[in-house]
Amino acid sequence: MPHVDVGGGIALYYELYDFTPPWKAGPEPVVFLHGLGGDRRMWLFQVPAFSGVHPTVLVDLRGHGLSSPAGEDFTIQNMAQDVIRLTRHLGIERAHFVGLSMGGVVAQQVAFDFPLVVASLVLADTFGSLPQPAREMAQAALERMEQQTMAEIARERITAAFSDAVELAMREYFIEQVAKNDRTAYLRAARATFQFDPADRLGKLRCPTLVLVGQEDRVTPPVLAEMLATNIPGAKLKIIERAGHISNAENPKAFNEGVLSFLGSL
C-alpha cells in the first residue's frame, strides 16, 4: 500500500486517482485533507466528481487512517509539513488544497508556510481566529473529550456534526469509523487543532480562496465561515444548504459543484 516516509517516524498513507486525459497538459492536482477523526474515506463522494478533471490526492493525516500513529504530541504545523513532504515525493509543484474542519486548518498552515505550493485554498466547515467565547467552548469540548471513551466521543461529535435531516445510515457509518480511532492519537490531533490561531496571518494570504460552510453546521457555524472569508483578501463564501458540518458528504452535489466552479474560474 502507498506510504511515504515524511520524517520523524511518520509514514503517510495516500491514494492518487487520475482519470484526466493523458494526452493533454494536466491541470494542477487537488489535495483533499480530512477532518478530525476521519480519513481519506471522508471524500468518497468527491473522487468520482474530481478525478476526471484534476489528479486527486487523498491523504490520511498523521495519527489517522492507515498513516503512522502519533507517538508524541504534535502541532498543525507538523501536519502541514507532512503534507508538503508527501506532495514533494509525488512530484507535485503546485496544487489546490481542499480541507474540511481540521483539514481546513492544516490547509491554512500549508498556505502560511509554503505559499508557492498553493494554487488555491478551499476551506470547508472550518475556522480561522476564534473569538474568545468560541475558544472557551472549544476548550470545554476538549476537556469533555478527555473524560470520554472513543465510542462516546464518536457518537457525540458525529451526531452534532450532521444536520437533523441526515440519513441515519450515513450518520451511523461515520460514528462507527470515528470510534475506531486510537483515542490517544485523536486527542493529540484535537489539541493541535484547538490550539491553532492564525492571528493576523490570514490577511497576508494571496492565493484564491473559497470558504464553504453547511447552512446547519453546529460545530463551526456559518458566522465563523463569514469571519474567515472576511479576513482573507478576496475570499469567496458559499453556503451549502441542507448540510451540517460534514457538508461534502451530506450535500455532495452542491459541494462538488461549488468547488469545481471555483477551480474552473481560476
N, C-alpha and C positions, 0 to 999 in steps of 0.2 A: 504494500500500500504506500502511496506517495507521502513521505515525510521529509521535511527539510530541517537540518540542524541549524538553529538560529543562534546558538551560543548559550552559555550558562546552563548547559544540561537540558535545554528545551528543544524539542523537536515538534514542529508544527505540522499537522495533517492538513492537506488541501485537496481540492478537486478542481480540475480545469475542464470546462465544456466549451468547445469552439466549433460551431457549425456555420461560421461565416464562409463565404466563397473563397477558396484558396487561391484563385486566380486574380483576386483584387487586392490592392493595398489594404491591409487590415486596419480597422478602426481601433482606437485605444481600448484596452480591456476595462472591464468593470470588476472591481473587487468588493465582495459583499462581506460585511462584518456583523456578526450576530449579537444578540442581547445577552444579558447576564443569565447564566444557567442554560442557555441554548447552545446550538452548534450549527454547522453548515446546513442541517436539515430544516432550519427555520425558513430557508429560501426555496422550498420545493416548488412554490408557485411562480417563482421568478426565473428559474433555469430555462423552462421552455420558451418564455417570452423574450429573454435577453440573449441566449446563446447563439441564435441565428443572426444577431445584429452586432454583438460585441463578444469577443472572447470573455468568458465568465469564470471568475475565480471565486471559489468558496473556501473559507478558512475556518478551522477550529482554533479559536484563540487559546492562549496558554491556560492550562487548567480546565479546559473544556473538551468535550467530544473525545476524539482519538488523539489529540495532542498530548504532550507530556503533562503529567500532574505538576502542579506548582509546589516545589519543595520548601519554599520560603515566601515571605511577603514580597509583593511586587507593586509597581505603580502603573498607571495608564501609560506613562512614557515608556516603560519597559515593553508593554504590549504593542505600542506603536513601532518601536524598534524591531520587534519580532516580525511585524507585518512587512516592514521595509526590507528586511533581510530576505524574507520569502520572495518578494517581488524581484529583488535583485537576482536571486537564484533562478527565477523563471525568465530572466532577461527583459523584464518589463521596465521601460524607462519612464513612462507616464501612464497614469490610469485614473479612472473615475472611481471614487471611493464612496460606497453606499453603506452607511452604518445605521443600525437600529438600536435605540436605547444605549446600553453600554458601548455597542459598536459605533454609535454616533459620537460618543465621547472619544473613543480611540481614533476615529477618522479626523476629528478636530485636532488631536495631538499630532497625527501624521502631517496635517497641513501646517501646523506651527513649526514642526521640527524639520520637515522635508518638503518645503513648498514647491520645489521644481518638479517633484514627482506627481503632484496632484493636478490633474486636468480639470477636475471639478469635484465638488462635495455634494452628497445628498444625505441630509441629516434627518432621520425619521424617528419620531416619538422619543426625543432625547432632550438634552438641556445644555445650557452654557453656564453662565454665572447664576447661581441660585440666590434669590432673595433670602434674607435671614429666616423668615418663617418656614420656607420650603427646606432650607438647610437643616433647621431643627427637626422637621418632620422626617427627613432622610436619616438623621442621626438616631431618632427614636425607632425608625423602622429597622435600622441595623442592630440596635440593641435588642429589639424583639427577636430578630432572626437568630441572634447568638444564643437565645434561650430555647430555640425550637429544633425539632428533628428536621432532616431534609424533606421528609414527606410532608410535614406541616408547613414548611416554608413553601414548597412547590404548590400545594393546594391554595394557600392564602394568596401568594403572589400572582399566580396564574389566574385565579378566579377574578382578582382585581384587574388583571391586565386585559381581559376581554370585556366587551360590552355585554349587557344582559341578554342581548338577542343572538349571541353567538351559538352556533350549532354545538350541542352538548358533546358530541363525539370528538369534535376538534379540541374543545377545552380539556377534556379528559386525556386526550393524546398528549397535549403539551404538559399537563400536570405529570403524567407518567414519565415523560422524557426528563423534565427538570428534576424530578425526585431521584433519578439515577445518578445525579451529580455527586462527586465527593464533597462532603459538607465542608471540610477544611478549605479546599480549593475554591468552593463557591463563596465562602465568607471572605477569603482573601481578595477575590475579584470584586465583591460588593464593597469592601473597604476602599479599594483602589478607586472604584467608580465614584463613591460618595465623597471622596477627598478631592476629586477633580475640581479645579477652579481656574478658568482661563483668564480671569481678571480682565485686563484691558487688551488682551491679545486678539480677541475677536475682531476688533476694529482695524487690525492690521492685515487681515486676510484679504487677498486679492483674487482668489480663484472664484469662478462662477459657483454659486451655491443655491441649492434648493432645500428648503425646510418643509418637511411633511409632518402632519400630525393627525391622528384619528380624532374625529369630532367628539368622540366619547371616551377619550383617553383619560383615565383617572390616575394614572401613575405619573406621567409627565403631561399635564393638561395643556390645552391649546394656549393658555396665557404664557407658558414657558416657551412654547414654539414662537409665539409672537415676539417675545423678548429676544430670543436667539436670532430671528430674522432681522429684527431692528438693529441689532448690534453688529451684524456682518454687512459690510458695504455691498449694496446691490443685490442682496439675497432675495429670493422669491419665496413666498409662503403659499402652501397648498394644504387645504383641509380635506381629509379623506372622510367622506360621510359613511355612516353605518359601520364604524370601526372604532375599536378601543386602542390600547397601547401596542398591540401587535397588528398594526394596520395592514402590513404586507400579506398577512395570512387571512385576516378577517374580511378584507375587501381587496383582493389581489388585482382585480380588473382596474379599479381606479388607481391603485398604487402603481401598477405597471405602466398604465397609460400616462400618468403624471411624470414618472421618471423618464420614460422613453421620449416623451415630448420635450422635456427639458434637455436631455442629451442631444436630441436631434436639432435643437435650436442653437447649439454651440458652434 
